[in-house]
Amino acid sequence: MINIEDLNKIQSPDKTATYIPILHKDLAELVLEEGDKHGFKVRNTDYSIAKEGNIMRGIFAFIGDDPAMDMQVGILNSYDKSKKVTIGLGSQVFICQNGMVSADYTMKRKHTGSVEDDIKYMIREGMKNLYDEYRRNIQVRNKLFEIGVSKSKYAELIGRMFIEENIITPTQLGIVKREFKESKLFPEPTAWSMYNHVTQALKFGHPANYIEQHIGLHKFMLEHFE
């Protein structure tokens, strides 16, 4: 398990005329400090590194009003110039070390010029809007929870996700079918249960495809039910 102090032990590159490094630890602390200013309580943090510490990913979960849904912030940073500083915010944030992001909104900045001031501004503005976005997501979830979906409509929409949108693979299609028949957590035929059945199926795909598939699922659901 990596903690914030471990991030500080990773050797950072030198500043040059065309490259300004943002320290992994400093980026993480900016998120935590800004969250504290807004009174957000941390539920947990999750850091991971790759390429001998040159790439760092962090996910912060802040306690919200609803115990079933957190406010989340994700960060991505690199010391080898391979990735921009990336910040994702929302109620469900995924960031891969390859740079793919799934979040309600995402901000990116190259390690150049006024990047240090810009990152502070991005985090400050993002955290300022995080709670409002979180409340909107709760409203969307509650709406999906109330929308009943018939068996035929369920089959139609899942079929479109598979055939037209390429959101799920043949293997995942079978998992969705199993979830539809056997899920104890989401047994009722609602738009929200369908969303969760597909989300569960996506976990059985290739990690490199998960974020792109999840973005596709989120977009599909909003287009059809919001």
FIKOLZA-1660 file (N, C-alpha, C; in steps of 0.1 Angstrom, whole numbers, plus 5000, padded with zeros to 4 digits):
% residues 226
   i   px   py   pz ch aa at
   1 5008 4988 5000  A  M  N
   1 5000 5000 5000  A  M CA
   1 5009 5012 5000  A  M  C
   2 5007 5021 4990  A  I  N
   2 5015 5033 4989  A  I CA
   2 5008 5045 4996  A  I  C
   3 5015 5052 5004  A  N  N
   3 5009 5064 5011  A  N CA
   3 5016 5077 5005  A  N  C
   4 5011 5088 5010  A  I  N
   4 5015 5101 5005  A  I CA
   4 5030 5103 5008  A  I  C
   5 5035 5098 5019  A  E  N
   5 5049 5100 5022  A  E CA
   5 5058 5092 5012  A  E  C
   6 5053 5080 5008  A  D  N
   6 5061 5073 4998  A  D CA
   6 5063 5081 4985  A  D  C
   7 5053 5089 4982  A  L  N
   7 5054 5097 4969  A  L CA
   7 5065 5107 4970  A  L  C
   8 5068 5111 4982  A  N  N
   8 5078 5121 4984  A  N CA
   8 5092 5115 4983  A  N  C
   9 5093 5102 4984  A  K  N
   9 5106 5095 4983  A  K CA
   9 5110 5093 4968  A  K  C
  10 5101 5095 4959  A  I  N
  10 5104 5093 4945  A  I CA
  10 5112 5105 4939  A  I  C
  11 5123 5102 4933  A  Q  N
  11 5132 5112 4928  A  Q CA
  11 5125 5120 4916  A  Q  C
  12 5124 5133 4918  A  S  N
  12 5117 5141 4907  A  S CA
  12 5128 5147 4898  A  S  C
  13 5124 5149 4885  A  P  N
  13 5133 5155 4876  A  P CA
  13 5136 5170 4878  A  P  C
  14 5146 5175 4872  A  D  N
  14 5150 5189 4873  A  D CA
  14 5141 5197 4864  A  D  C
  15 5139 5209 4869  A  K  N
  15 5132 5219 4861  A  K CA
  15 5141 5224 4849  A  K  C
  16 5135 5226 4837  A  T  N
  16 5142 5231 4826  A  T CA
  16 5135 5242 4820  A  T  C
  17 5140 5248 4809  A  A  N
  17 5133 5259 4803  A  A CA
  17 5120 5255 4796  A  A  C
  18 5119 5243 4793  A  T  N
  18 5106 5238 4786  A  T CA
  18 5098 5228 4794  A  T  C
  19 5103 5225 4806  A  Y  N
  19 5096 5215 4814  A  Y CA
  19 5096 5218 4829  A  Y  C
  20 5084 5219 4835  A  I  N
  20 5083 5222 4849  A  I CA
  20 5077 5211 4857  A  I  C
  21 5084 5203 4864  A  P  N
  21 5078 5192 4871  A  P CA
  21 5068 5196 4882  A  P  C
  22 5058 5188 4884  A  I  N
  22 5048 5189 4895  A  I CA
  22 5051 5177 4904  A  I  C
  23 5055 5179 4916  A  L  N
  23 5058 5168 4925  A  L CA
  23 5045 5160 4928  A  L  C
  24 5046 5146 4928  A  H  N
  24 5035 5138 4931  A  H CA
  24 5029 5141 4944  A  H  C
  25 5037 5143 4954  A  K  N
  25 5032 5146 4968  A  K CA
  25 5025 5159 4968  A  K  C
  26 5031 5169 4961  A  D  N
  26 5025 5182 4961  A  D CA
  26 5011 5182 4955  A  D  C
  27 5009 5175 4944  A  L  N
  27 4997 5174 4937  A  L CA
  27 4986 5167 4946  A  L  C
  28 4990 5156 4953  A  A  N
  28 4981 5150 4962  A  A CA
  28 4977 5159 4974  A  A  C
  29 4987 5166 4979  A  E  N
  29 4984 5175 4990  A  E CA
  29 4975 5186 4987  A  E  C
  30 4976 5191 4974  A  L  N
  30 4967 5202 4970  A  L CA
  30 4952 5197 4970  A  L  C
  31 4950 5185 4966  A  V  N
  31 4936 5180 4966  A  V CA
  31 4931 5178 4980  A  V  C
  32 4940 5173 4989  A  L  N
  32 4936 5171 5003  A  L CA
  32 4933 5184 5010  A  L  C
  33 4942 5194 5008  A  E  N
  33 4941 5207 5014  A  E CA
  33 4928 5214 5009  A  E  C
  34 4925 5213 4996  A  E  N
  34 4914 5220 4991  A  E CA
  34 4901 5213 4996  A  E  C
  35 4901 5200 4997  A  G  N
  35 4890 5193 5002  A  G CA
  35 4887 5197 5017  A  G  C
  36 4898 5199 5024  A  D  N
  36 4896 5203 5038  A  D CA
  36 4890 5216 5040  A  D  C
  37 4894 5226 5031  A  K  N
  37 4888 5239 5031  A  K CA
  37 4873 5239 5029  A  K  C
  38 4868 5229 5021  A  H  N
  38 4854 5228 5019  A  H CA
  38 4847 5219 5029  A  H  C
  39 4854 5214 5039  A  G  N
  39 4848 5206 5049  A  G CA
  39 4846 5192 5045  A  G  C
  40 4852 5187 5034  A  F  N
  40 4851 5174 5029  A  F CA
  40 4859 5164 5038  A  F  C
  41 4853 5154 5042  A  K  N
  41 4860 5144 5050  A  K CA
  41 4865 5132 5041  A  K  C
  42 4877 5128 5043  A  V  N
  42 4883 5117 5034  A  V CA
  42 4878 5104 5039  A  V  C
  43 4872 5096 5030  A  R  N
  43 4869 5082 5033  A  R CA
  43 4881 5073 5031  A  R  C
  44 4888 5075 5019  A  N  N
  44 4900 5067 5017  A  N CA
  44 4908 5074 5005  A  N  C
  45 4920 5070 5004  A  T  N
  45 4929 5074 4993  A  T CA
  45 4935 5062 4987  A  T  C
  46 4938 5062 4974  A  D  N
  46 4944 5051 4968  A  D CA
  46 4955 5056 4958  A  D  C
  47 4967 5053 4960  A  Y  N
  47 4978 5058 4952  A  Y CA
  47 4984 5045 4945  A  Y  C
  48 4989 5047 4932  A  S  N
  48 4996 5037 4926  A  S CA
  48 5007 5044 4917  A  S  C
  49 5018 5036 4915  A  I  N
  49 5029 5042 4906  A  I CA
  49 5032 5032 4896  A  I  C
  50 5038 5037 4885  A  A  N
  50 5043 5028 4874  A  A CA
  50 5056 5034 4869  A  A  C
  51 5063 5026 4861  A  K  N
  51 5076 5030 4855  A  K CA
  51 5086 5036 4865  A  K  C
  52 5087 5028 4876  A  E  N
  52 5097 5032 4887  A  E CA
  52 5094 5046 4893  A  E  C
  53 5081 5049 4894  A  G  N
  53 5077 5061 4900  A  G CA
  53 5075 5073 4891  A  G  C
  54 5078 5071 4878  A  N  N
  54 5077 5082 4869  A  N CA
  54 5062 5085 4866  A  N  C
  55 5053 5076 4868  A  I  N
  55 5039 5079 4866  A  I CA
  55 5031 5076 4879  A  I  C
  56 5023 5085 4884  A  M  N
  56 5016 5083 4896  A  M CA
  56 5001 5086 4893  A  M  C
  57 4993 5077 4899  A  R  N
  57 4978 5078 4899  A  R CA
  57 4973 5079 4913  A  R  C
  58 4963 5087 4915  A  G  N
  58 4957 5088 4929  A  G CA
  58 4942 5090 4928  A  G  C
  59 4935 5083 4936  A  I  N
  59 4920 5085 4937  A  I CA
  59 4917 5088 4952  A  I  C
  60 4909 5099 4953  A  F  N
  60 4905 5104 4967  A  F CA
  60 4890 5102 4968  A  F  C
  61 4885 5096 4978  A  A  N
  61 4870 5095 4980  A  A CA
  61 4867 5103 4992  A  A  C
  62 4858 5113 4990  A  F  N
  62 4853 5121 5001  A  F CA
  62 4839 5118 5005  A  F  C
  63 4836 5118 5017  A  I  N
  63 4823 5114 5022  A  I CA
  63 4812 5124 5018  A  I  C
  64 4801 5119 5012  A  G  N
  64 4791 5128 5007  A  G CA
  64 4778 5126 5016  A  G  C
  65 4767 5131 5011  A  D  N
  65 4754 5131 5018  A  D CA
  65 4748 5117 5018  A  D  C
  66 4751 5109 5007  A  D  N
  66 4746 5096 5005  A  D CA
  66 4756 5086 5008  A  D  C
  67 4754 5076 5017  A  P  N
  67 4764 5066 5021  A  P CA
  67 4767 5057 5009  A  P  C
  68 4758 5056 4999  A  A  N
  68 4761 5047 4988  A  A CA
  68 4769 5054 4977  A  A  C
  69 4772 5067 4978  A  M  N
  69 4779 5074 4967  A  M CA
  69 4788 5084 4973  A  M  C
  70 4801 5084 4970  A  D  N
  70 4811 5093 4974  A  D CA
  70 4813 5104 4964  A  D  C
  71 4820 5115 4968  A  M  N
  71 4825 5125 4959  A  M CA
  71 4840 5120 4957  A  M  C
  72 4844 5120 4944  A  Q  N
  72 4857 5115 4941  A  Q CA
  72 4865 5125 4933  A  Q  C
  73 4878 5124 4935  A  V  N
  73 4888 5132 4927  A  V CA
  73 4899 5122 4923  A  V  C
  74 4903 5123 4911  A  G  N
  74 4914 5114 4906  A  G CA
  74 4925 5123 4900  A  G  C
  75 4937 5119 4902  A  I  N
  75 4949 5127 4897  A  I CA
  75 4958 5118 4889  A  I  C
  76 4965 5123 4879  A  L  N
  76 4975 5116 4872  A  L CA
  76 4986 5125 4869  A  L  C
  77 4999 5121 4872  A  N  N
  77 5010 5129 4870  A  N CA
  77 5022 5121 4865  A  N  C
  78 5031 5127 4858  A  S  N
  78 5043 5120 4853  A  S CA
  78 5056 5128 4855  A  S  C
  79 5067 5121 4856  A  Y  N
  79 5080 5127 4857  A  Y CA
  79 5088 5126 4844  A  Y  C
  80 5082 5118 4835  A  D  N
  80 5090 5115 4823  A  D CA
  80 5084 5121 4810  A  D  C
  81 5075 5131 4812  A  K  N
  81 5069 5139 4802  A  K CA
  81 5059 5131 4793  A  K  C
  82 5056 5119 4798  A  S  N
  82 5047 5111 4790  A  S CA
  82 5032 5114 4792  A  S  C
  83 5029 5120 4803  A  K  N
  83 5015 5123 4807  A  K CA
  83 5013 5138 4812  A  K  C
  84 5003 5144 4808  A  K  N
  84 4999 5157 4813  A  K CA
  84 4995 5156 4828  A  K  C
  85 4995 5166 4835  A  V  N
  85 4988 5166 4848  A  V CA
  85 4973 5166 4845  A  V  C
  86 4967 5156 4851  A  T  N
  86 4953 5153 4849  A  T CA
  86 4945 5153 4862  A  T  C
  87 4934 5159 4862  A  I  N
  87 4925 5159 4873  A  I CA
  87 4911 5156 4869  A  I  C
  88 4905 5146 4875  A  G  N
  88 4891 5142 4872  A  G CA
  88 4883 5142 4884  A  G  C
  89 4871 5148 4883  A  L  N
  89 4862 5149 4894  A  L CA
  89 4848 5144 4891  A  L  C
  90 4841 5138 4902  A  G  N
  90 4828 5134 4900  A  G CA
  90 4824 5124 4911  A  G  C
  91 4813 5116 4909  A  S  N
  91 4809 5107 4919  A  S CA
  91 4815 5093 4917  A  S  C
  92 4820 5091 4905  A  Q  N
  92 4827 5078 4902  A  Q CA
  92 4838 5081 4892  A  Q  C
  93 4850 5081 4897  A  V  N
  93 4862 5085 4889  A  V CA
  93 4871 5073 4886  A  V  C
  94 4875 5072 4874  A  F  N
  94 4885 5061 4870  A  F CA
  94 4896 5068 4862  A  F  C
  95 4909 5066 4866  A  I  N
  95 4920 5071 4859  A  I CA
  95 4930 5059 4857  A  I  C
  96 4933 5056 4844  A  C  N
  96 4943 5046 4841  A  C CA
  96 4957 5053 4839  A  C  C
  97 4967 5046 4841  A  Q  N
  97 4981 5051 4840  A  Q CA
  97 4984 5054 4825  A  Q  C
  98 4976 5049 4816  A  N  N
  98 4978 5052 4802  A  N CA
  98 4972 5065 4798  A  N  C
  99 4965 5072 4808  A  G  N
  99 4960 5085 4805  A  G CA
  99 4945 5086 4803  A  G  C
 100 4938 5074 4802  A  M  N
 100 4924 5074 4800  A  M CA
 100 4917 5078 4813  A  M  C
 101 4906 5086 4812  A  V  N
 101 4899 5091 4823  A  V CA
 101 4884 5090 4821  A  V  C
 102 4877 5085 4832  A  S  N
 102 4863 5085 4833  A  S CA
 102 4859 5093 4845  A  S  C
 103 4853 5105 4843  A  A  N
 103 4849 5114 4853  A  A CA
 103 4838 5123 4848  A  A  C
 104 4831 5130 4857  A  D  N
 104 4821 5139 4853  A  D CA
 104 4827 5151 4845  A  D  C
 105 4839 5155 4850  A  Y  N
 105 4846 5165 4842  A  Y CA
 105 4861 5163 4845  A  Y  C
 106 4869 5166 4835  A  T  N
 106 4883 5164 4835  A  T CA
 106 4891 5176 4830  A  T  C
 107 4902 5179 4837  A  M  N
 107 4911 5190 4833  A  M CA
 107 4925 5184 4831  A  M  C
 108 4932 5189 4821  A  K  N
 108 4946 5185 4818  A  K CA
 108 4955 5197 4816  A  K  C
 109 4967 5196 4819  A  R  N
 109 4977 5207 4817  A  R CA
 109 4991 5201 4815  A  R  C
 110 4997 5207 4805  A  K  N
 110 5011 5203 4802  A  K CA
 110 5020 5209 4813  A  K  C
 111 5032 5202 4815  A  H  N
 111 5042 5207 4825  A  H CA
 111 5050 5218 4819  A  H  C
 112 5044 5229 4816  A  T  N
 112 5051 5241 4809  A  T CA
 112 5046 5254 4815  A  T  C
 113 5053 5264 4813  A  G  N
 113 5049 5278 4817  A  G CA
 113 5044 5279 4831  A  G  C
 114 5032 5284 4832  A  S  N
 114 5026 5287 4846  A  S CA
 114 5018 5275 4851  A  S  C
 115 5023 5263 4848  A  V  N
 115 5016 5251 4852  A  V CA
 115 5014 5250 4868  A  V  C
 116 5023 5255 4876  A  E  N
 116 5021 5254 4890  A  E CA
 116 5009 5262 4895  A  E  C
 117 5008 5275 4890  A  D  N
 117 4996 5283 4893  A  D CA
 117 4984 5278 4887  A  D  C
 118 4985 5273 4875  A  D  N
 118 4973 5267 4868  A  D CA
 118 4967 5255 4875  A  D  C
 119 4976 5246 4880  A  I  N
 119 4971 5234 4887  A  I CA
 119 4964 5238 4900  A  I  C
 120 4969 5248 4907  A  K  N
 120 4963 5252 4919  A  K CA
 120 4949 5258 4916  A  K  C
 121 4948 5265 4905  A  Y  N
 121 4935 5271 4901  A  Y CA
 121 4925 5260 4897  A  Y  C
 122 4930 5250 4889  A  M  N
 122 4922 5240 4884  A  M CA
 122 4916 5232 4896  A  M  C
 123 4924 5228 4906  A  I  N
 123 4920 5221 4917  A  I CA
 123 4910 5229 4926  A  I  C
 124 4913 5242 4928  A  R  N
 124 4904 5250 4936  A  R CA
 124 4891 5252 4929  A  R  C
 125 4890 5254 4916  A  E  N
 125 4877 5255 4909  A  E CA
 125 4870 5242 4908  A  E  C
 126 4877 5231 4906  A  G  N
 126 4871 5218 4906  A  G CA
 126 4865 5214 4919  A  G  C
 127 4872 5216 4930  A  M  N
 127 4866 5213 4943  A  M CA
 127 4855 5222 4947  A  M  C
 128 4855 5234 4942  A  K  N
 128 4844 5243 4944  A  K CA
 128 4831 5238 4938  A  K  C
 129 4832 5231 4927  A  N  N
 129 4820 5227 4919  A  N CA
 129 4817 5212 4922  A  N  C
 130 4825 5205 4930  A  L  N
 130 4824 5191 4931  A  L CA
 130 4811 5187 4938  A  L  C
 131 4807 5194 4949  A  Y  N
 131 4795 5191 4956  A  Y CA
 131 4783 5192 4948  A  Y  C
 132 4782 5203 4940  A  D  N
 132 4770 5205 4932  A  D CA
 132 4769 5194 4921  A  D  C
 133 4780 5190 4915  A  E  N
 133 4780 5179 4906  A  E CA
 133 4776 5166 4912  A  E  C
 134 4780 5164 4924  A  Y  N
 134 4777 5152 4932  A  Y CA
 134 4762 5152 4935  A  Y  C
 135 4756 5163 4939  A  R  N
 135 4742 5163 4941  A  R CA
 135 4734 5160 4928  A  R  C
 136 4739 5165 4917  A  R  N
 136 4732 5163 4904  A  R CA
 136 4733 5148 4901  A  R  C
 137 4744 5141 4904  A  N  N
 137 4745 5127 4901  A  N CA
 137 4736 5119 4910  A  N  C
 138 4734 5123 4922  A  I  N
 138 4724 5116 4931  A  I CA
 138 4710 5117 4925  A  I  C
 139 4707 5129 4920  A  Q  N
 139 4694 5131 4914  A  Q CA
 139 4692 5122 4902  A  Q  C
 140 4702 5121 4894  A  V  N
 140 4702 5112 4882  A  V CA
 140 4700 5098 4886  A  V  C
 141 4708 5094 4896  A  R  N
 141 4707 5080 4901  A  R CA
 141 4693 5077 4906  A  R  C
 142 4687 5086 4914  A  N  N
 142 4674 5084 4920  A  N CA
 142 4663 5084 4908  A  N  C
 143 4665 5091 4898  A  K  N
 143 4656 5091 4887  A  K CA
 143 4657 5077 4880  A  K  C
 144 4669 5072 4877  A  L  N
 144 4671 5059 4871  A  L CA
 144 4665 5048 4880  A  L  C
 145 4666 5050 4893  A  F  N
 145 4660 5040 4902  A  F CA
 145 4645 5039 4901  A  F  C
 146 4639 5050 4897  A  E  N
 146 4624 5051 4897  A  E CA
 146 4619 5047 4883  A  E  C
 147 4627 5046 4873  A  I  N
 147 4623 5042 4860  A  I CA
 147 4622 5027 4858  A  I  C
 148 4610 5022 4856  A  G  N
 148 4609 5007 4854  A  G CA
 148 4613 5004 4840  A  G  C
 149 4619 4992 4838  A  V  N
 149 4623 4988 4825  A  V CA
 149 4617 4973 4823  A  V  C
 150 4609 4972 4813  A  S  N
 150 4603 4959 4810  A  S CA
 150 4614 4949 4805  A  S  C
 151 4611 4936 4805  A  K  N
 151 4620 4926 4801  A  K CA
 151 4624 4929 4786  A  K  C
 152 4614 4932 4778  A  S  N
 152 4617 4934 4763  A  S CA
 152 4625 4947 4761  A  S  C
 153 4622 4957 4769  A  K  N
 153 4630 4970 4767  A  K CA
 153 4644 4967 4772  A  K  C
 154 4646 4960 4783  A  Y  N
 154 4659 4957 4788  A  Y CA
 154 4667 4950 4777  A  Y  C
 155 4661 4939 4771  A  A  N
 155 4668 4932 4761  A  A CA
 155 4671 4940 4749  A  A  C
 156 4662 4950 4745  A  E  N
 156 4665 4959 4734  A  E CA
 156 4677 4967 4737  A  E  C
 157 4677 4974 4748  A  L  N
 157 4688 4983 4752  A  L CA
 157 4702 4976 4753  A  L  C
 158 4701 4964 4760  A  I  N
 158 4714 4956 4761  A  I CA
 158 4719 4952 4747  A  I  C
 159 4709 4948 4739  A  G  N
 159 4713 4944 4725  A  G CA
 159 4720 4956 4718  A  G  C
 160 4715 4968 4719  A  R  N
 160 4720 4980 4713  A  R CA
 160 4734 4982 4719  A  R  C
 161 4736 4981 4732  A  M  N
 161 4749 4983 4738  A  M CA
 161 4759 4973 4732  A  M  C
 162 4755 4961 4728  A  F  N
 162 4763 4951 4723  A  F CA
 162 4766 4952 4708  A  F  C
 163 4755 4954 4700  A  I  N
 163 4756 4953 4686  A  I CA
 163 4760 4967 4680  A  I  C
 164 4753 4978 4685  A  E  N
 164 4755 4991 4679  A  E CA
 164 4766 4999 4685  A  E  C
 165 4767 4999 4698  A  E  N
 165 4776 5008 4705  A  E CA
 165 4789 5001 4709  A  E  C
 166 4790 4988 4709  A  N  N
 166 4802 4981 4713  A  N CA
 166 4807 4984 4727  A  N  C
 167 4797 4986 4736  A  I  N
 167 4800 4989 4750  A  I CA
 167 4803 4976 4757  A  I  C
 168 4797 4965 4753  A  I  N
 168 4800 4952 4760  A  I CA
 168 4804 4942 4750  A  I  C
 169 4812 4932 4754  A  T  N
 169 4817 4921 4746  A  T CA
 169 4808 4909 4747  A  T  C
 170 4809 4899 4738  A  P  N
 170 4801 4887 4739  A  P CA
 170 4802 4881 4753  A  P  C
 171 4814 4880 4759  A  T  N
 171 4815 4874 4773  A  T CA
 171 4808 4883 4783  A  T  C
 172 4809 4896 4782  A  Q  N
 172 4802 4905 4791  A  Q CA
 172 4787 4904 4789  A  Q  C
 173 4782 4902 4777  A  L  N
 173 4768 4900 4774  A  L CA
 173 4762 4889 4783  A  L  C
 174 4770 4878 4783  A  G  N
 174 4765 4867 4792  A  G CA
 174 4765 4870 4806  A  G  C
 175 4774 4878 4811  A  I  N
 175 4774 4883 4825  A  I CA
 175 4762 4892 4828  A  I  C
 176 4759 4901 4819  A  V  N
 176 4747 4909 4821  A  V CA
 176 4735 4900 4822  A  V  C
 177 4733 4890 4813  A  K  N
 177 4722 4881 4814  A  K CA
 177 4721 4874 4828  A  K  C
 178 4733 4870 4833  A  R  N
 178 4733 4863 4846  A  R CA
 178 4729 4873 4857  A  R  C
 179 4734 4886 4856  A  E  N
 179 4731 4896 4866  A  E CA
 179 4716 4899 4866  A  E  C
 180 4710 4899 4854  A  F  N
 180 4696 4902 4852  A  F CA
 180 4688 4891 4859  A  F  C
 181 4692 4879 4858  A  K  N
 181 4684 4868 4864  A  K CA
 181 4687 4865 4879  A  K  C
 182 4700 4868 4883  A  E  N
 182 4704 4863 4896  A  E CA
 182 4708 4874 4906  A  E  C
 183 4709 4887 4902  A  S  N
 183 4715 4897 4911  A  S CA
 183 4706 4899 4923  A  S  C
 184 4712 4898 4935  A  K  N
 184 4705 4901 4947  A  K CA
 184 4706 4915 4952  A  K  C
 185 4716 4922 4947  A  L  N
 185 4718 4936 4950  A  L CA
 185 4708 4945 4942  A  L  C
 186 4706 4941 4929  A  F  N
 186 4698 4949 4920  A  F CA
 186 4688 4940 4913  A  F  C
 187 4678 4935 4921  A  P  N
 187 4669 4925 4915  A  P CA
 187 4657 4932 4907  A  P  C
 188 4654 4944 4911  A  E  N
 188 4642 4951 4904  A  E CA
 188 4646 4955 4890  A  E  C
 189 4636 4954 4881  A  P  N
 189 4638 4958 4867  A  P CA
 189 4637 4973 4865  A  P  C
 190 4648 4980 4868  A  T  N
 190 4648 4994 4867  A  T CA
 190 4660 4998 4858  A  T  C
 191 4660 5011 4854  A  A  N
 191 4671 5016 4847  A  A CA
 191 4684 5016 4855  A  A  C
 192 4683 5018 4868  A  W  N
 192 4694 5018 4877  A  W CA
 192 4700 5004 4878  A  W  C
 193 4691 4994 4879  A  S  N
 193 4696 4980 4880  A  S CA
 193 4703 4976 4868  A  S  C
 194 4698 4980 4856  A  M  N
 194 4704 4977 4843  A  M CA
 194 4718 4983 4843  A  M  C
 195 4719 4996 4847  A  Y  N
 195 4732 5003 4847  A  Y CA
 195 4742 4995 4856  A  Y  C
 196 4738 4990 4867  A  N  N
 196 4747 4983 4876  A  N CA
 196 4750 4969 4871  A  N  C
 197 4740 4962 4864  A  H  N
 197 4743 4949 4858  A  H CA
 197 4754 4950 4848  A  H  C
 198 4754 4961 4839  A  V  N
 198 4764 4963 4829  A  V CA
 198 4777 4967 4835  A  V  C
 199 4777 4975 4846  A  T  N
 199 4789 4979 4853  A  T CA
 199 4796 4967 4858  A  T  C
 200 4788 4958 4864  A  Q  N
 200 4794 4946 4869  A  Q CA
 200 4801 4938 4858  A  Q  C
 201 4794 4937 4847  A  A  N
 201 4800 4929 4835  A  A CA
 201 4813 4935 4830  A  A  C
 202 4813 4949 4830  A  L  N
 202 4825 4955 4825  A  L CA
 202 4838 4952 4833  A  L  C
 203 4836 4948 4846  A  K  N
 203 4847 4945 4854  A  K CA
 203 4854 4932 4849  A  K  C
 204 4848 4924 4841  A  F  N
 204 4854 4912 4836  A  F CA
 204 4860 4913 4822  A  F  C
 205 4862 4926 4818  A  G  N
 205 4869 4929 4805  A  G CA
 205 4883 4932 4807  A  G  C
 206 4890 4935 4797  A  H  N
 206 4904 4939 4797  A  H CA
 206 4905 4953 4804  A  H  C
 207 4914 4954 4814  A  P  N
 207 4915 4967 4821  A  P CA
 207 4917 4979 4812  A  P  C
 208 4924 4977 4801  A  A  N
 208 4927 4988 4792  A  A CA
 208 4915 4993 4785  A  A  C
 209 4904 4985 4785  A  N  N
 209 4892 4989 4778  A  N CA
 209 4881 4994 4788  A  N  C
 210 4883 4992 4801  A  Y  N
 210 4873 4995 4811  A  Y CA
 210 4868 5009 4810  A  Y  C
 211 4877 5019 4811  A  I  N
 211 4873 5033 4812  A  I CA
 211 4865 5037 4799  A  I  C
 212 4870 5033 4787  A  E  N
 212 4863 5037 4775  A  E CA
 212 4849 5031 4775  A  E  C
 213 4848 5018 4779  A  Q  N
 213 4835 5012 4780  A  Q CA
 213 4825 5018 4790  A  Q  C
 214 4831 5022 4801  A  H  N
 214 4823 5029 4812  A  H CA
 214 4818 5042 4807  A  H  C
 215 4826 5050 4800  A  I  N
 215 4822 5062 4795  A  I CA
 215 4811 5060 4785  A  I  C
 216 4812 5050 4776  A  G  N
 216 4801 5047 4767  A  G CA
 216 4788 5043 4774  A  G  C
 217 4789 5035 4785  A  L  N
 217 4777 5032 4792  A  L CA
 217 4771 5044 4798  A  L  C
 218 4779 5052 4804  A  H  N
 218 4773 5064 4811  A  H CA
 218 4766 5073 4801  A  H  C
 219 4772 5075 4789  A  K  N
 219 4766 5084 4779  A  K CA
 219 4753 5077 4774  A  K  C
 220 4754 5064 4772  A  F  N
 220 4742 5057 4766  A  F CA
 220 4730 5059 4776  A  F  C
 221 4733 5057 4789  A  M  N
 221 4722 5058 4799  A  M CA
 221 4716 5072 4799  A  M  C
 222 4724 5082 4799  A  L  N
 222 4719 5095 4800  A  L CA
 222 4711 5099 4787  A  L  C
 223 4716 5094 4776  A  E  N
 223 4708 5097 4763  A  E CA
 223 4694 5091 4763  A  E  C
 224 4693 5079 4770  A  H  N
 224 4680 5072 4769  A  H CA
 224 4671 5074 4781  A  H  C
 225 4677 5079 4792  A  F  N
 225 4668 5080 4804  A  F CA
 225 4668 5094 4811  A  F  C
 226 4677 5102 4808  A  E  N
 226 4677 5115 4815  A  E CA
 226 4667 5125 4809  A  E  C
% end
